[in-house]
Amino acid sequence: MPLFEVSLITRSLSKADLVKTLVRAGNVLLDHGAVIENVESLGFRDLPYKRVAKQTKDPVYSSNFFLFHTHMSIDARNATKSILMHDLDMVHVAVVPVPPPQPAIQCNLEEILKPPSARQHIGVRSCRITSDTYRSTSEFDTSGSDEDRYVSFVIRRDLTPTHYK
């Protein structure tokens, strides 16, 4: 079952009525097969704009905010949203799906900023070089041997991105 955030904005209520309203909302969620993971009180806040209470048609300028983290099916989401929207103590109800957490992205900027000689992405390869290739150089001993020699050298794979988007 996917995770949903059910945000509830109630009208201004006393503590006893507020508890009854939250218990009623929780029972509606549980009756439709939802699993309540967490309930958060976001406090008593001013609304961003004026709302109207359903029964009395009085303007509501500040209210209690609550957040339910629930796992439920899509059919249960639609049913509970319609029931909670018709509740007279609720000013606003929103049911928003929560995307699954993404794996952490590994940043290699520190590796890219190192000088090429200090980077870890260096591989050693060997190749076959004949002895007559190095006759003019003094670093290789080619005295009297015509056999092929194997020389190891380093090839660097530069993983620096060519452009950034």
Backbone torsions as a table, in degrees:
resi	resn	phi	psi	omega
1	MET	NA	134.7	180.0
2	PRO	-73.0	158.9	179.8
3	LEU	-90.3	134.1	178.4
4	PHE	-127.4	149.1	170.1
5	GLU	-105.1	119.3	177.3
6	VAL	-102.2	110.6	178.9
7	SER	-101.1	130.4	-177.9
8	LEU	-120.5	133.6	172.1
9	ILE	-118.7	116.6	-179.2
10	THR	-97.8	163.9	173.3
11	ARG	-78.0	170.7	-179.2
12	SER	-65.6	118.3	-176.2
13	LEU	-131.7	159.6	172.5
14	SER	-73.0	167.6	-177.4
15	LYS	-60.6	-41.6	-178.9
16	ALA	-64.6	-44.2	179.1
17	ASP	-68.9	-33.8	178.8
18	LEU	-66.2	-40.8	177.4
19	VAL	-64.2	-42.9	178.5
20	LYS	-61.9	-40.1	-179.5
21	THR	-66.3	-42.5	179.8
22	LEU	-69.2	-37.4	176.3
23	VAL	-64.7	-40.0	178.4
24	ARG	-63.9	-42.8	178.8
25	ALA	-66.0	-41.2	177.6
26	GLY	-64.2	-39.5	178.0
27	ASN	-66.1	-36.6	177.1
28	VAL	-63.0	-42.9	178.7
29	LEU	-64.1	-45.5	-178.7
30	LEU	-67.7	-35.4	179.4
31	ASP	-65.3	-26.2	-179.7
32	HIS	-97.6	15.8	172.6
33	GLY	87.6	15.5	179.0
34	ALA	-82.4	150.1	173.9
35	VAL	-110.0	115.5	-178.0
36	ILE	-85.2	118.3	-178.5
37	GLU	-89.5	-38.0	-174.3
38	ASN	-158.9	146.7	173.9
39	VAL	-126.2	126.1	-179.4
40	GLU	-120.3	138.4	170.9
41	SER	-98.4	119.6	179.3
42	LEU	-91.1	1.8	173.0
43	GLY	95.6	179.9	178.1
44	PHE	-95.3	116.0	-173.5
45	ARG	-132.2	163.5	171.2
46	ASP	-78.0	141.6	177.0
47	LEU	-78.7	151.6	179.6
48	PRO	-67.7	-25.9	175.9
49	TYR	-150.6	166.8	-174.7
50	LYS	-69.0	134.7	172.6
51	ARG	-114.2	166.6	-179.3
52	VAL	-121.1	130.7	176.0
53	ALA	-68.0	143.7	-172.0
54	LYS	-70.1	-44.8	-172.5
55	GLN	-83.9	-44.9	-174.1
56	THR	-94.3	-12.6	-177.8
57	LYS	61.1	22.6	176.9
58	ASP	-80.6	147.1	176.4
59	PRO	-71.7	142.6	179.1
60	VAL	-118.1	119.8	-178.4
61	TYR	-106.4	-24.8	177.6
62	SER	-140.8	152.8	-171.9
63	SER	-160.7	175.2	176.1
64	ASN	-92.6	136.8	179.6
65	PHE	-114.0	134.4	178.4
66	PHE	-136.0	152.0	-178.4
67	LEU	-134.5	122.4	176.5
68	PHE	-106.4	127.0	171.9
69	HIS	-97.7	113.4	-174.4
70	THR	-132.5	150.8	170.6
71	HIS	-105.7	122.0	178.9
72	MET	-156.3	163.1	179.0
73	SER	-77.6	168.8	-178.0
74	ILE	-69.6	-36.4	177.3
75	ASP	-64.4	-41.3	177.9
76	ALA	-65.5	-35.3	178.3
77	ARG	-61.7	-46.7	-179.4
78	ASN	-64.8	-41.1	-178.7
79	ALA	-67.5	-45.5	-178.6
80	THR	-68.9	-34.7	179.2
81	LYS	-64.9	-42.1	179.8
82	SER	-67.5	-37.3	179.1
83	ILE	-68.0	-44.7	-178.5
84	LEU	-69.6	-30.4	178.3
85	MET	-68.9	-27.6	179.1
86	HIS	-87.7	-3.1	176.5
87	ASP	-69.2	132.9	-174.8
88	LEU	-72.6	-22.1	-179.5
89	ASP	-86.2	-10.4	-179.9
90	MET	-92.0	133.8	175.6
91	VAL	-94.4	-37.3	-179.1
92	HIS	-148.3	140.1	176.9
93	VAL	-132.8	130.7	175.6
94	ALA	-136.5	135.0	177.4
95	VAL	-119.6	112.8	-173.6
96	VAL	-119.1	130.0	176.1
97	PRO	-71.7	144.0	178.3
98	VAL	-103.1	123.5	179.7
99	PRO	-67.4	149.3	178.6
100	PRO	-65.4	150.5	-178.2
101	PRO	-66.0	139.4	179.0
102	GLN	-90.3	149.2	176.4
103	PRO	-66.5	151.3	-178.5
104	ALA	-66.7	137.3	179.6
105	ILE	-84.2	130.7	179.1
106	GLN	-86.7	123.9	-178.9
107	CYS	-94.2	128.5	178.2
108	ASN	-113.5	26.3	-179.8
109	LEU	-63.5	-37.6	179.2
110	GLU	-62.5	-38.0	177.9
111	GLU	-69.3	-37.8	-178.9
112	ILE	-69.3	-34.5	-177.4
113	LEU	-76.3	-12.0	177.3
114	LYS	-70.5	155.1	174.2
115	PRO	-65.7	153.2	-175.0
116	PRO	-56.4	-31.6	-178.8
117	SER	-72.1	-21.6	-177.8
118	ALA	-96.3	-2.5	-178.7
119	ARG	-75.1	154.5	-178.4
120	GLN	-82.1	-19.4	-173.8
121	HIS	-85.2	63.4	178.8
122	ILE	-125.4	129.7	179.8
123	GLY	-118.3	148.5	179.4
124	VAL	-103.9	129.4	178.2
125	ARG	-127.3	157.3	176.4
126	SER	-121.6	152.6	176.9
127	CYS	-140.6	161.5	-176.9
128	ARG	-93.2	122.4	-179.9
129	ILE	-125.6	132.7	180.0
130	THR	-77.2	158.3	-174.8
131	SER	-70.1	-25.6	-178.8
132	ASP	-75.8	-9.7	176.9
133	THR	-68.6	-34.6	-173.5
134	TYR	-108.5	24.0	-178.8
135	ARG	-64.9	-32.0	-176.7
136	SER	-83.0	-14.8	-178.5
137	THR	-94.1	150.9	-178.0
138	SER	-94.6	-7.7	-176.7
139	GLU	-77.0	-20.0	-179.3
140	PHE	-112.3	140.4	179.0
141	ASP	-88.4	112.6	179.9
142	THR	-118.0	22.1	-174.7
143	SER	-69.3	110.1	171.2
144	GLY	71.1	9.4	-179.8
145	SER	-120.4	130.6	177.1
146	ASP	-103.2	6.9	-178.2
147	GLU	-76.5	157.2	-179.3
148	ASP	-73.8	146.3	178.5
149	ARG	-117.4	150.9	176.7
150	TYR	-107.5	127.3	-178.6
151	VAL	-119.7	134.9	176.5
152	SER	-94.9	139.2	174.9
153	PHE	-143.8	167.5	-172.9
154	VAL	-105.7	131.2	173.8
155	ILE	-114.9	128.1	-178.2
156	ARG	-100.4	128.5	172.7
157	ARG	-95.3	111.0	-178.5
158	ASP	-87.0	116.9	-179.1
159	LEU	-100.9	22.4	178.7
160	THR	-71.0	128.8	179.6
161	PRO	-65.6	143.0	-178.0
162	THR	-79.0	-27.6	178.6
163	HIS	-153.0	158.4	178.2
164	TYR	-114.9	142.6	177.4
165	LYS	-110.8	NA	NA
